[in-house]
Amino acid sequence: MTLPEILSNEPLRQLEFPVVRDKIFLAHAGVCPLPRRVSDSIRHYAALCAQDDQETFWPAQQMRRSRELAGRLLNARPEEIAFVGPTSLALSFVAAGLNLRRNDNVLIHFDDYPANVYPWMALAERGVEVRLLNTRELGHIRPMDVLGQVDEQTRLVALASCHFVSGYRIDLNAIGQALHQRNILFCVDAIQSLGAFPTTVEQIDFLAADAHKWLLGPCAAGIFFVRKSLQERLHPTVFGWHNVRCPNYVAQEAMVFRADARRYEAGSQNLLGLAGLSAAFELVLEIGIENIAAELLRKRALLVPALEHKGYTVLYAEAPPPNAGGIVTFFRDGADMAALYAKLEAAGIKTSLRSDRAGREYLRLSPHFYNTDAELQRVLDCV
């Protein structure tokens, strides 16, 4: 199945993405609807599980394949991939597992999604200085902004690959490379770009992303990447039969962890979630992440000028392609954005209502590759 086939064949589009039969879904930066093949994969696995031990139907080779698919998407090795569930949990593993000491500091963006704020704020109890990145505009983070606020005591910088409100994508490679030259670790919350834009880990040390947004997978079935060279340094903070050696399920006197990223998977896996996640990986890779990215930028180029023509302000309307994302967020002074959100909802159009720290409300559109131009035009007609 190709992207042109989906967009030109309405029966195929409705088969593969059942949500389009009843509504226009433009909220993939929130929680996505499941594609048919993802839903079918979960349903099929669940039916098998009614017949025997659930793990019987998810053999070791299938788990290896899931890690390989994740590795292909990230340009990482399978042994660098763990499946621990929500983004919040994986980021908390990084914050709690590093040996950060009093007077060390970490740099974060306070206006990132809370999942990438609170785990780092908690470090203050250990005497770690938590620095808040100064930015000119919401989510607008340039390499020079980051480098201007780190010093010899900075041990880690934690940022989102794309801001959840503004949609601004940061230059992961430039920031990561500059940080590594200063021996500073780089942790990325990639949930708003993985599955939408190329998001690879050449210059990243830790990465977390749940599947329920652009990856088109189920909730709490996410990826946790830990660079191989750092796995001995990032100590597991949860312990169980799966990540600590226990031959024949007998606890040992010495705790010996697995030699790869499975050391962060303490117990039984969310196998239903992984069944859906694997199908989502296959779908995204089949369509091609470069093709998806190009289509999302094409849709953005359609939406932004049309919204501006209607008198709305679009955040980062002029963002160059390396920084433009799949999110299109807009507002108008004096307009009741909550009322507009409700109007669209009543018309069968799913969007997101978001606000910033100052209380300004925005309407956020986040179409995916399978949304058609006709759907986008209907939204524009309604606003």
Secondary structure per residue as TSV (DSSP state, phi and psi in degrees):
chain	resnum	aa	ss	phi	psi
A	1	M	-	360.0	132.2
A	2	T	-	-114.9	165.1
A	3	L	H	-62.5	-46.8
A	4	P	H	-58.8	-36.0
A	5	E	H	-63.6	-41.4
A	6	I	H	-63.9	-45.3
A	7	L	H	-78.0	-16.3
A	8	S	H	-106.0	-9.5
A	9	N	-	-122.0	94.8
A	10	E	H	-63.3	-41.6
A	11	P	H	-59.4	-39.2
A	12	L	H	-65.0	-43.9
A	13	R	H	-60.5	-43.3
A	14	Q	H	-68.7	-31.9
A	15	L	H	-68.4	-45.9
A	16	E	H	-78.8	-28.3
A	17	F	-	-131.0	79.6
A	18	P	G	-55.9	-25.1
A	19	V	G	-58.8	-28.3
A	20	V	G	-72.7	-11.3
A	21	R	G	-69.5	-28.8
A	22	D	T	-116.4	-20.4
A	23	K	-	-156.4	168.6
A	24	I	E	-100.7	113.4
A	25	F	E	-102.1	111.4
A	26	L	-	-126.5	47.0
A	27	A	B	-135.6	42.3
A	28	H	T	-71.8	-15.7
A	29	A	T	-78.4	-4.5
A	30	G	S	-100.4	-103.4
A	31	V	-	-128.1	121.4
A	32	C	-	-79.7	156.1
A	33	P	-	-78.3	153.4
A	34	L	-	-84.1	133.9
A	35	P	-	-63.4	160.6
A	36	R	H	-56.9	-46.7
A	37	R	H	-67.1	-29.4
A	38	V	H	-71.0	-46.6
A	39	S	H	-61.3	-42.7
A	40	D	H	-63.2	-39.0
A	41	S	H	-62.8	-43.3
A	42	I	H	-65.6	-44.5
A	43	R	H	-62.6	-43.3
A	44	H	H	-64.1	-45.0
A	45	Y	H	-64.3	-40.8
A	46	A	H	-62.6	-38.2
A	47	A	H	-65.2	-41.2
A	48	L	H	-61.4	-38.4
A	49	C	H	-66.7	-15.4
A	50	A	T	-75.7	-8.5
A	51	Q	S	-102.2	-16.4
A	52	D	S	-170.5	-174.1
A	53	D	-	-50.5	128.1
A	54	Q	G	-58.4	-35.5
A	55	E	G	-71.0	-19.4
A	56	T	G	-58.1	-34.2
A	57	F	G	-95.5	6.2
A	58	W	S	-131.4	73.0
A	59	P	-	-68.1	169.2
A	60	A	H	-58.5	-35.8
A	61	Q	H	-66.8	-30.4
A	62	Q	H	-70.3	-37.8
A	63	M	H	-64.0	-41.4
A	64	R	H	-61.6	-39.5
A	65	R	H	-64.5	-39.2
A	66	S	H	-61.6	-41.4
A	67	R	H	-67.4	-36.4
A	68	E	H	-65.4	-41.1
A	69	L	H	-63.9	-43.2
A	70	A	H	-62.1	-41.0
A	71	G	H	-62.2	-37.7
A	72	R	H	-63.9	-39.2
A	73	L	H	-69.2	-35.1
A	74	L	H	-98.0	-8.6
A	75	N	T	59.8	47.4
A	76	A	-	-124.5	169.3
A	77	R	-	-87.5	146.5
A	78	P	G	-54.5	-35.1
A	79	E	G	-73.4	-2.0
A	80	E	G	-99.9	4.2
A	81	I	E	-109.6	127.4
A	82	A	E	-120.1	151.8
A	83	F	-	-114.8	100.5
A	84	V	-	-117.4	-1.4
A	85	G	S	104.0	-132.5
A	86	P	S	-61.3	152.1
A	87	T	H	-56.1	-43.2
A	88	S	H	-55.8	-40.9
A	89	L	H	-68.3	-44.9
A	90	A	H	-62.9	-43.8
A	91	L	H	-64.8	-35.5
A	92	S	H	-66.3	-34.2
A	93	F	H	-61.0	-39.6
A	94	V	H	-68.1	-48.4
A	95	A	H	-60.1	-41.9
A	96	A	H	-83.3	-23.3
A	97	G	H	-90.9	-15.8
A	98	L	S	-82.8	146.7
A	99	N	-	-85.6	69.2
A	100	L	-	-86.4	140.1
A	101	R	-	-118.2	168.3
A	102	R	T	-56.1	135.3
A	103	N	T	82.5	-9.3
A	104	D	-	-68.7	159.9
A	105	N	E	-136.0	152.2
A	106	V	E	-123.0	149.3
A	107	L	E	-113.7	126.9
A	108	I	E	-133.6	167.4
A	109	H	-	-103.4	112.2
A	110	F	T	-63.5	-23.3
A	111	D	T	-96.6	14.8
A	112	D	S	-70.6	170.8
A	113	Y	-	-59.3	140.2
A	114	P	G	-53.8	-26.3
A	115	A	G	-60.0	-25.7
A	116	N	G	-108.5	21.5
A	117	V	T	-122.2	-54.5
A	118	Y	H	-62.2	-39.3
A	119	P	H	-58.5	-32.2
A	120	W	H	-82.7	-36.5
A	121	M	H	-59.2	-33.9
A	122	A	G	-63.2	-20.1
A	123	L	G	-68.5	-19.1
A	124	A	G	-60.2	-29.2
A	125	E	G	-64.0	-22.1
A	126	R	G	-94.6	5.4
A	127	G	T	87.0	8.4
A	128	V	-	-81.1	134.6
A	129	E	E	-79.6	124.9
A	130	V	E	-103.3	107.8
A	131	R	E	-91.8	140.1
A	132	L	E	-104.6	121.3
A	133	L	-	-64.5	131.7
A	134	N	-	-86.3	127.2
A	135	T	-	-131.0	154.0
A	136	R	S	-73.9	-39.0
A	137	E	S	-138.2	165.0
A	138	L	T	-57.6	116.4
A	139	G	T	74.6	-1.0
A	140	H	-	-83.7	95.7
A	141	I	-	-118.0	116.6
A	142	R	-	-104.1	155.8
A	143	P	H	-52.8	-40.3
A	144	M	H	-65.8	-30.0
A	145	D	H	-65.4	-41.2
A	146	V	H	-69.6	-49.1
A	147	L	H	-66.9	-25.8
A	148	G	T	-75.9	-7.4
A	149	Q	T	-124.5	15.9
A	150	V	-	-110.8	159.7
A	151	D	-	-147.5	-165.6
A	152	E	T	-67.3	-18.3
A	153	Q	T	-97.0	-0.3
A	154	T	E	-76.8	124.1
A	155	R	E	-103.2	-25.5
A	156	L	E	-157.6	145.1
A	157	V	E	-118.6	129.9
A	158	A	E	-119.8	117.0
A	159	L	E	-137.0	161.2
A	160	A	E	-91.0	143.3
A	161	S	S	-66.5	-28.5
A	162	C	B	-149.2	132.9
A	163	H	-	-72.2	136.0
A	164	F	T	-72.8	-20.8
A	165	V	T	-100.0	-53.9
A	166	S	T	-77.5	-25.8
A	167	G	-	80.0	8.4
A	168	Y	-	-76.8	124.3
A	169	R	B	-93.8	135.6
A	170	I	-	-92.3	162.9
A	171	D	-	-85.9	89.9
A	172	L	H	-60.7	-43.6
A	173	N	H	-66.9	-44.1
A	174	A	H	-65.7	-43.7
A	175	I	H	-66.6	-47.1
A	176	G	H	-62.5	-43.0
A	177	Q	H	-62.5	-43.4
A	178	A	H	-65.8	-37.8
A	179	L	H	-67.4	-41.1
A	180	H	H	-65.3	-31.3
A	181	Q	H	-65.2	-22.0
A	182	R	T	-103.6	9.0
A	183	N	T	61.8	39.4
A	184	I	-	-112.8	133.5
A	185	L	E	-75.7	152.8
A	186	F	E	-127.9	118.3
A	187	C	E	-114.6	133.5
A	188	V	E	-126.5	130.0
A	189	D	E	-89.5	106.8
A	190	A	-	-104.3	17.5
A	191	I	T	-65.5	-24.8
A	192	Q	T	-94.6	9.2
A	193	S	T	-133.6	-26.6
A	194	L	T	-69.3	121.2
A	195	G	T	100.5	-13.0
A	196	A	T	-114.0	-39.9
A	197	F	S	-136.6	154.2
A	198	P	-	-54.2	125.3
A	199	T	-	-137.3	90.6
A	200	T	-	-113.4	164.5
A	201	V	-	-110.4	20.1
A	202	E	T	-55.2	-35.4
A	203	Q	T	-116.3	22.5
A	204	I	-	-120.6	141.9
A	205	D	S	-97.7	-39.9
A	206	F	E	-136.4	139.8
A	207	L	E	-144.3	139.4
A	208	A	E	-133.8	140.8
A	209	A	E	-160.9	119.3
A	210	D	-	-74.2	166.9
A	211	A	S	-95.5	-5.7
A	212	H	S	-86.4	14.5
A	213	K	S	-116.4	-107.9
A	214	W	T	-72.6	-20.5
A	215	L	T	-74.4	-14.0
A	216	L	-	64.0	36.2
A	217	G	-	-115.6	-177.4
A	218	P	-	-76.6	160.6
A	219	C	T	-65.8	147.8
A	220	A	T	61.3	33.1
A	221	A	-	-131.4	77.6
A	222	G	-	-113.9	175.5
A	223	I	E	-101.4	139.7
A	224	F	E	-128.4	112.0
A	225	F	E	-99.9	131.2
A	226	V	E	-131.5	118.9
A	227	R	-	-54.9	136.4
A	228	K	G	-54.1	-42.1
A	229	S	G	-68.4	-11.3
A	230	L	G	-108.4	1.2
A	231	Q	T	-69.2	-29.2
A	232	E	T	-74.9	-24.6
A	233	R	T	-84.1	-32.8
A	234	L	S	-89.5	100.9
A	235	H	-	-74.7	134.4
A	236	P	-	-60.4	143.3
A	237	T	S	-114.6	0.8
A	238	V	-	-127.9	150.3
A	239	F	-	-138.2	138.8
A	240	G	-	-167.7	-170.2
A	241	W	T	-68.7	-22.6
A	242	H	T	-87.2	-35.0
A	243	N	T	-99.9	-12.2
A	244	V	B	-112.8	137.2
A	245	R	-	-59.5	125.8
A	246	C	-	-150.1	80.8
A	247	P	G	-56.7	130.7
A	248	N	G	58.4	27.8
A	249	Y	G	62.7	31.3
A	250	V	-	-108.7	122.7
A	251	A	-	-64.2	141.8
A	252	Q	-	-107.6	161.4
A	253	E	S	-69.1	-36.2
A	254	A	S	-102.7	135.5
A	255	M	-	-89.1	110.4
A	256	V	-	-115.8	119.3
A	257	F	B	-84.7	158.3
A	258	R	-	-58.7	155.5
A	259	A	S	-89.3	6.8
A	260	D	S	-136.5	-163.3
A	261	A	G	-66.7	-10.9
A	262	R	G	-65.5	-10.5
A	263	R	G	-63.9	-14.9
A	264	Y	G	-98.8	1.0
A	265	E	-	-103.6	97.5
A	266	A	-	-74.5	-37.4
A	267	G	S	-138.2	-154.9
A	268	S	-	-59.9	144.2
A	269	Q	-	-85.2	157.8
A	270	N	-	-79.6	79.9
A	271	L	H	-69.1	-35.0
A	272	L	H	-61.1	-43.4
A	273	G	H	-64.2	-40.1
A	274	L	H	-68.0	-31.7
A	275	A	H	-61.3	-43.4
A	276	G	H	-70.8	-39.2
A	277	L	H	-62.3	-43.0
A	278	S	H	-61.8	-41.7
A	279	A	H	-65.0	-36.3
A	280	A	H	-66.8	-41.8
A	281	F	H	-55.3	-48.2
A	282	E	H	-62.9	-38.3
A	283	L	H	-65.1	-48.7
A	284	V	H	-63.3	-42.3
A	285	L	H	-69.1	-33.1
A	286	E	H	-66.4	-44.1
A	287	I	H	-69.5	-36.9
A	288	G	-	98.1	120.4
A	289	I	H	-64.9	-33.2
A	290	E	H	-66.5	-38.6
A	291	N	H	-66.0	-41.2
A	292	I	H	-62.9	-46.3
A	293	A	H	-59.7	-45.5
A	294	A	H	-62.4	-39.3
A	295	E	H	-68.6	-38.7
A	296	L	H	-66.0	-38.4
A	297	L	H	-68.6	-34.7
A	298	R	H	-63.9	-43.1
A	299	K	H	-64.3	-40.1
A	300	R	H	-60.7	-42.0
A	301	A	H	-64.9	-24.3
A	302	L	H	-79.0	-41.9
A	303	L	H	-76.1	-45.2
A	304	V	H	-58.6	-54.9
A	305	P	H	-64.9	-32.2
A	306	A	H	-66.8	-40.0
A	307	L	H	-68.1	-40.6
A	308	E	H	-63.7	-37.5
A	309	H	H	-62.2	-29.7
A	310	K	T	-85.5	3.0
A	311	G	T	94.9	10.9
A	312	Y	-	-92.5	153.4
A	313	T	E	-97.2	124.5
A	314	V	E	-102.6	127.8
A	315	L	T	-64.9	129.7
A	316	Y	T	54.0	44.1
A	317	A	T	-57.6	-31.2
A	318	E	T	-100.6	15.1
A	319	A	-	-59.5	131.6
A	320	P	-	-67.1	159.1
A	321	P	T	-49.4	-38.4
A	322	P	T	-63.9	-20.6
A	323	N	T	-111.6	-12.6
A	324	A	-	-77.7	139.8
A	325	G	-	-118.2	-168.9
A	326	G	S	-81.7	-8.4
A	327	I	-	-89.6	130.7
A	328	V	E	-120.8	110.8
A	329	T	E	-115.6	133.1
A	330	F	E	-143.8	161.8
A	331	F	E	-156.6	171.0
A	332	R	-	-145.8	129.6
A	333	D	T	-55.6	130.3
A	334	G	T	87.4	-12.3
A	335	A	-	-84.2	145.8
A	336	D	-	-89.4	93.0
A	337	M	H	-68.8	-29.8
A	338	A	H	-65.8	-38.6
A	339	A	H	-67.2	-38.6
A	340	L	H	-65.2	-41.4
A	341	Y	H	-57.3	-46.6
A	342	A	H	-64.4	-38.0
A	343	K	H	-61.7	-45.5
A	344	L	H	-64.7	-40.9
A	345	E	H	-59.6	-43.4
A	346	A	H	-65.0	-26.1
A	347	A	T	-87.8	5.7
A	348	G	T	81.0	25.4
A	349	I	E	-116.2	116.6
A	350	K	E	-93.5	117.0
A	351	T	-	-127.9	-166.3
A	352	S	E	-131.3	139.2
A	353	L	E	-104.6	122.6
A	354	R	E	-132.2	163.5
A	355	S	E	-141.3	160.9
A	356	D	-	-101.9	-176.2
A	357	R	T	-62.9	-28.6
A	358	A	T	-82.4	-6.4
A	359	G	-	96.0	-0.3
A	360	R	-	-67.5	135.1
A	361	E	E	-96.7	143.9
A	362	Y	E	-130.2	153.9
A	363	L	E	-103.6	130.6
A	364	R	E	-114.1	124.2
A	365	L	E	-105.8	132.0
A	366	S	B	-140.0	74.7
A	367	P	-	-70.3	156.3
A	368	H	-	-112.1	-176.8
A	369	F	T	-62.1	-27.3
A	370	Y	T	-86.5	-6.8
A	371	N	-	-71.5	140.5
A	372	T	-	-96.1	162.2
A	373	D	H	-61.7	-34.7
A	374	A	H	-62.9	-37.8
A	375	E	H	-65.9	-43.2
A	376	L	H	-63.6	-38.3
A	377	Q	H	-66.0	-36.2
A	378	R	H	-63.4	-39.6
A	379	V	H	-62.9	-46.4
A	380	L	H	-61.1	-37.5
A	381	D	H	-62.9	-36.0
A	382	C	H	-75.4	-27.2
A	383	V	-	-93.5	360.0
